[in-house]
Amino acid sequence: MYKKLCCYCLKVSVSADYLMAGDWQCTHCGHDITDVPAIPYQEEFSKDYLMKLVTYKKEKRLDSSPA
């Protein structure tokens, strides 16, 4: 099992190993979090992971802003 922290609703989304290759939508809010890094279910979210999540969210916000 793997988990991700959704950068939209800040809830933990869990997925089985065999689903890792496909798209990943948050099980709570439905947003696409495929590009958010996944970690093994037993691991704790580290400071480094949270910093990557913040960076991803900022980049995603910039990508979606109108030109």
C-alpha positions as CSV (number, residue, x, y, z in Angstrom):
1,M,0.0,0.0,0.0
2,Y,1.1,3.6,-0.7
3,K,-0.2,6.9,0.4
4,K,-0.2,10.5,-0.7
5,L,-1.2,13.7,1.0
6,C,-3.6,15.6,-1.2
7,C,-2.4,19.2,-1.8
8,Y,-6.0,20.3,-2.3
9,C,-7.9,19.0,0.8
10,L,-4.8,17.9,2.9
11,K,-6.2,14.4,3.5
12,V,-4.4,11.2,3.1
13,S,-5.2,9.2,0.0
14,V,-4.3,5.5,0.0
15,S,-3.8,3.1,-3.0
16,A,-2.9,-0.5,-3.5
17,D,0.5,-1.4,-5.1
18,Y,-1.1,-2.7,-8.3
19,L,-2.9,0.7,-8.9
20,M,0.3,2.8,-8.7
21,A,0.9,2.9,-12.5
22,G,-2.3,4.6,-13.3
23,D,-3.9,8.0,-12.6
24,W,-4.5,8.8,-8.9
25,Q,-7.5,10.9,-7.9
26,C,-7.9,11.9,-4.2
27,T,-10.4,9.6,-2.6
28,H,-11.8,12.5,-0.6
29,C,-12.1,15.5,-3.0
30,G,-11.6,13.9,-6.4
31,H,-8.7,16.1,-7.6
32,D,-6.0,14.6,-9.8
33,I,-2.9,14.0,-7.6
34,T,-1.1,11.7,-10.0
35,D,2.1,13.8,-9.9
36,V,2.2,14.1,-6.1
37,P,4.9,11.8,-4.7
38,A,3.7,8.6,-3.1
39,I,5.3,7.0,0.0
40,P,4.9,3.5,1.5
41,Y,1.9,3.4,3.8
42,Q,3.9,2.7,6.9
43,E,6.2,5.8,6.5
44,E,5.5,9.1,8.1
45,F,5.3,12.3,6.0
46,S,8.7,13.9,6.4
47,K,9.5,17.6,6.3
48,D,11.1,17.0,2.9
49,Y,7.9,15.4,1.6
50,L,5.8,18.3,2.8
51,M,8.1,20.8,1.2
52,K,7.8,18.9,-2.1
53,L,4.0,19.1,-1.7
54,V,4.1,22.8,-1.2
55,T,6.3,23.3,-4.3
56,Y,4.0,21.0,-6.4
57,K,1.0,23.0,-5.3
58,K,2.7,26.4,-6.2
59,E,3.7,25.0,-9.6
60,K,0.2,23.7,-10.2
61,R,-1.3,27.0,-9.3
62,L,1.1,28.8,-11.7
63,D,0.3,26.3,-14.5
64,S,-3.5,26.9,-14.1
65,S,-3.4,30.7,-14.0
66,P,-4.6,32.5,-17.1
67,A,-1.9,33.9,-19.4
